[in-house]
Amino acid sequence: MLNQDMLREATRLTQAGQLTEATALLQRMLRGERATAAASPAPSRVRLPGHTPPTIDLKANGVGNADRAAPAETPAATVRRHRPLFDRAKDGAWLGLRGAKHAPASVADIVPEGARFIDGSYSNEAGSRTYKLFVPSSYHQGQPLPLVVMLHGCTQSPDDFAAGTRMNFIAEEQNCLVVYPAQPNGANPSKCWNWFRAADQRRDEGEPSLIAGITRRVMQDYSVDPKRVFVAGLSAGGAAAAVMGATYSDLYAAVGIHSGLAYGAATDMPSAFAAMRQGDKGGRQTVAGGPMIPTIIFHGDRDTTVHPDNGAQVVEQAIGAIRTQKKVHRGQIPGGHRYTRTTHTDSEREILEHWNIHGAGHAWSGGSWAGSYTDPEGPDATKEMLRFFLEHSLPG
């Protein structure tokens, strides 16, 4: 059996910031080596000055019974089970979905011919963030276009997220602008949006103020229809999108949450891990004031990073006390995943969709292998999100 002491020590080293040492130890473990009996006890955990919490993409409990006895693992199975620890290691390979190693995406994977992908930056009292802006080939000043704000997941970048979701290609077809704010590893070691911190869950403070600031900057510099601005994200980015929808319902007309969590599901790291493993069990905040913001949710029912119950809790929070008419649609992508699509309609319009993807894990549904955390077996979350967004606009 693999030496659990070595795994615990590798975890401690990673949390202490000693990534090279952690990687070397994990490589020894996978070669079948064991810690020596004379090994000294592990020193106490080191708290780094200004240390920010680790990635949201840590291993969470599976959908099944976590207490059930499991057979001995192969090294390859252990790599899959502890993939996020490798993902954080400086010298480790990206292990992606199904263990595939991703090369950096090429320009052809990111930008349609004739379109532009522009660098930008924004600063306010909370700090600064860079971003990438997609401008479709048919854009011209004076024709207001919809704008989609895309918030990447942990360890990702705007280029990676654009390549994996192929949002730029769908936006080219639909004539939309798309902006990708970038979370630097200086703000979080794994480039996660800090959705679980109380300071980053309030309007006009912290990261919400930066994301909203980037949104407004693009609206100032380009012809944007102010009634058709949307925000979406994956994993930590999905949870951050939920924050933006809750705190800026006057700015965003609809929200897309893929493999994320409800607004206020956590306010610190312990509650974040609990919510990721089993849902927040009622601890999330109530969204106060105003009409419900239309929301589309995607979640795989075999997601072992962010428990699928979180998708259902996003639905519960989004609907609140509103009376809706529910319809359930079931289907299957040819050669791909089965899914259950549940829609909720109020007296005037469809206000919520929940896509439960059967057999899917923690990955963007219908995405491209050119990016990380994608599952090409569908359904196509990018097309469905953009279709849902363009059916909605801010009132008044």
N, C-alpha and C positions, 0 to 999 in steps of 0.2 A: 504494500500500500504506500501511497505517497505520504511524505513526512509532513504532518500538519504543523509541527513546530516551525518548519521552514516557511510554510505559507503565512503563519502568523508573523514571523519575523519580517518577511517581505512586505506584508501589509504595514507593519510598524515603520519600516524604512521609507516606504512611499509616503506615509502620512507625515514623516519627519522631513520630507523633501530630499531624501537620499535616493534619487531615482536610479542612478547608475548601479548602485549597490543592490537595490531591490531587483532590478532586471537580471543581474548576474546570478542572484540567489534563485530566482524563478527558473532561469535556464538550467541551473544545476538540478533543481527539483524535477524538471521535466525529463532530464537525462536519467532519472532514477536514483540519483544520489540521495543520501540521507544525512541529516545533521549528526555530528558525532555525539556520543554519550557524554563526552567531557565538555561539550560546548557550554560556555558561560551563560547565565541567565540573561534574557533580553533586558537591556536597560529600559528605564521608564520612558514614556512617550515624550518627545520633544515638542514644545509649543513654539512655533516660529513667530518672531515679531511681525505683527500685521497679517498673520496667516489667515487666509480666507478659506471657506469651506470647500471640500472636494466636490467632484463631479456629481451631478444628478444621476449619471449613468452608472451607478454602482449596482451590484447584483442585488435584486430583490427576490422575495419568495415567489415561487412559481404558482400557477393556478391551482395545482393539486395540493395534496396533503403534505406539508413540509416535514411532518414528523415521521413519515413512512420510511422504513429502513431502505437504504439504497445500496445497489451492488457497487463493488470496487470500480473506480473509474480508470479509464485509459488516460495517458498523458494528453491526448488530443481533446478528450472530453473535459479535462481539467482546464485546458486553455480556454475552451468555449465558456466554461462556467465562470472563470475569473478573468474573462476578456477585458473588462474595464480597467483592472489593475495594470495589465499590459499596455492598454491604450494610454495610460498616464505616464508610462515610463519613457524617459528621454531617448533611450536607445532601442526601444521595442518596436516591432513592426505593427502597422495598423492591421488589426485582425478582422475588422468589419463583419457584416452578416455572413454566415456560413464560412467564416475563416478566410474569406477572399481578401487578398492584399491589393489595395487600390493605389494605382499610380496617380500623380497629380492630373487633374482634368485638363484637357487641351482647350484652346479658345473655341474650337468647333463644337465642343461639348457644352459650352456656356452661352455663346452669343450667336444668334442667327445672322446670316449674311445681310449686311446693310444696316444692322442695328448697332447701338453703342452700349458699352459697359464702362461707366465713368467713376473715377475715384472722387470721394468727397470727405469732408470732416465737419464736425460740429462740436462746439464747446459751450458750456454754461457753468453755473456755480457748482454743479455736481461733478464736473469733470469734462472729459472729451471722448468722442468716439469717431472712428472712421466709418465709412460706408461705401457701398458700391451701388450705383444707380443704373438700371437698365432703361434705355430709351429706344422704343421701337422704330423701325426704319421709316414708318409713315408719319412720325411725329412732326408737327409744325406748330410754332407759337400761335396762340389764338384759338386753337381747337382743344378745349378742356378734355382731358383723358382721366379715366379711373387710375387710382394709385393703390398698389398693394405693398404693404410693409411685411417683409419676411424675416423672421427671427430664427437663426440657426440653433442647432443643438450643441451639446458639449463636444469639445475637441474639433468642431467644424469651423469653417470660414465662409464668407460670402461666396467665393468661387466654388467651393465644395458643395455648398447647399444649393446653389443655382444649378450646378451640373447634375446633382442627384435628383432634384425635384423637377427639372426641366421647365421651371416656371417661366423663364424668359421666352421659351419657344411657344408656350401657350399664350403668353402675354403679347407676343408678336402677332399671333393669329387674331387676338381679340382687341389689339390696339390699346394696351395698358402700359403704364409705367410701373416699375417694380424697384423698390429700394431694400437693400440688405444691410442693416446696421451690423457692425462687427464688434463682438465682445473680446477684448484683449486678455491675454493670460495674466496681465498685471491686475485686472479686476477680479479674476478667478483663475486659479492655476490650470483648470481644464477648459477655460473659455466658456463656461456656463453662465447664462444669465442668472443673477442671484434672486430668483423668484421667491425664495423662502425667507428672505430677510424683511423684517417689518419696515425698515427704512427704504426698501425697494418695492414697496407695495402701495405707496401713497402718491397721489396726484401732485405734480410739480415738485417732486423730490426724487433724489437718487436716479436710478436707471430709468424709471418711467418718464422722468422729465427729459432725459437724453433721447429716448426713443421718440417721444412726442416732438421734441425739438428738431430731430432729423426729419420727421414727417412734415412739419411746418416749413422747414427750410426748403424741401423739395417743392412744396406747394407754392412758395414764394418765387422760386427760381424757374419753375416750369408751369405750363398750362395744365392745371389739375382741377377736376370737378370736385369742389369741396364737399358735395353730398355723396360722393362715391370713393371714399378712402377706407381701406380695409387693412386688417392686421392678422397674420397667421404665423404659426411656428411649430417646431418639432421638439418634443421632450422638454428640456428646460426652456427652450424657445416657445413651446406650446403653453407652458405654465406662465411665461412672461406675457404672451398674447392674451391670456385670460386676465392678467393684471391690467393690461392696457384697455381691454374692453370694459372692465369694471370701473376704471378710474377716468377714462376719457370717452365716455359714451357720446359726447357731443362732437368728437373728432372722427371716430371710426363708425362706419355704417354696419359692419358685420365683422365677425371674428371666426378664424379657423384654428382649431386646436387638435394637433396630431400627437397622440401618445403623451399627452400632458396631464396637468392637474388643475383643479378648480382654484379660483382666486381665494387666497387666504387659507389654503389647505395646510400651510405650515407657517410658522413665524421664526423658526430657528432650525438648526441642523437635526436635533433629535426628532422633532415633529416632522421634518422633511423626510427622514428615513422611514418613519412609521407610515406616513402617507404613501410613499412610494411602494412600500411592501404590501400594504393591505388597504389602501384608501384612507381618507382622513377621519372616518367614523364620526362625522358630524362636527368636526372642529373648524370647518371652513367658515369664512365670514359671509354675512349676508350682504348682497349688493343692494345698496339703498338708492331710492330715487329714480324717477324717470321710467320710460317703457323699457322692456327687455330688449337687449341688443341681439339681433339675429346671430345664431351660432351654428357652425358645422363642426362636428367632432368625428375624428377617425381614431380607432384603437384596435390593435390586434388582441384576440382573446388568449394568445399564448405569450403575451408580453411579460417577461420575468424581470424587467427593469422598473417599469412603472405599472403597477398592478392594473388590470383591466377595469376593476371597480371604479378607478378614478374617472374613466370616461363616463360612466353612468352618473357619477357625482357632479361632473360638469353639466350634464343634462339637467339634473335636479336643481342645481343652482341657477342655471340660465332661465328655466321656466318659472321658478319661484311659485307664487300663488296664482299665476295666470291659468285660466281654464283653456285647455287645448284639445283639439281633436287629433287622435293618434292613428297613424296607419303604419303597418309593417309590411315591408317588401323583402323578399328573399331572392337571391340569385347566385350565380357563379360565373367567374371569368373563365372562358374556355382555356383549359390547361392550367388554370390558376386557382385562386382562393374562392371559397364560398363566402358570402357575406349576408348580413341582415341589416337592412337600412330602415330605420324608424324615423318617421317625420312627424312633426307637431305643427298644427295649424291653428291660428287664433281666428277671430271672426273675419279677418281680412286677408291674411297671407300665411304662407309657410314660414315659420320663424325659427325652426330648429331641425337639424338632421343629425342623426347618430348612426355612423357606419361601424358596425361590429364585424371585424374581419376574422373569419374563422381559420385558425391555424397559423396566423401571422404573429410575428414577434415585434420587437422594438425597432421599427424601421418605417420609412416613408413608403406608403402603399403605392404601387404602380410606378415607382421611381426608376432611375437609370443606374446601372452599375458604374457609371462614370463618377458617381459620388458615393459617399459613405452613408451607412445606415439606410439602405434602400432595399425594397422588395419588389422586383419587377412583376411578380405574379398578380399584382393588382388587388382590388380595383384602383383606377387612376385618381388618387387623391388630388393631384394638381388640377386636372380638368374639372373635377366635381366641385372643388373649392371655388375656382374662378367662376364656374357657372352659377353657384350659389351666391357668390358676392355680387355678381352683375344683376341679380334679381332684386337687390336691395339698395336702398339709398336713404340718407338721413331725411327725416321729415322737415317740412317747413321751408 
